[in-house]
Amino acid sequence: MPDNDYVRKEVKKGKRYIDQHLYEDLDAKKVASVLGHSVSSLWRYFTSEGGSTVDQYIRLRRIQMAARNLRNGCRIEDEASKCGYKTVSGFARAFVNVYGITPWEFSKTRGESLMQEPKIMEKMPFYVVGYVLPGDGGFRPEDTGAYW
């Protein structure tokens, strides 16, 4: 397998191509052909870089774009069709797999139901490595947030 930088660049090119042609007739074979790779090579590159196959990435991006469009008031039936689903129920199953709620629930709340409440958890102490910035040398806790 080629080195990591090459694989990373090829996956980035593949993702860029997919995002630019998301609603076209698109699959791993088409993307591999455009990038000049075999389907199996591109499959290995994608799974090593992001853990998903090319086709899984395409489906995920289409569902994400559909969610964005639903948030903006688009119809579920239109988004299902644009994503390549023959039935709204098939689209709904895929949507639930990604977001955990149906597209109807998502549409009704404009995605607000996915907002999570912050949770304060107690963790083990840890050390932060850093350096002292030039200046008066005095530590002022109120300034620490400015460096994060």
HELIX and SHEET records of a PDB file:
HELIX    1   1 ASN A    4  GLN A   20  1                                  17    
HELIX    2   2 ALA A   28  LEU A   35  1                                   8    
HELIX    3   3 VAL A   39  GLY A   50  1                                  12    
HELIX    4   4 VAL A   54  ARG A   71  1                                  18    
HELIX    5   5 ILE A   76  LYS A   82  1                                   7    
HELIX    6   6 VAL A   88  TYR A   99  1                                  12    
HELIX    7   7 PRO A  103  THR A  109  1                                   7    
HELIX    8   8 GLU A  112  LEU A  114  5                                   3    
HELIX    9   9 PRO A  141  TYR A  147  5                                   7    
END                                                                             
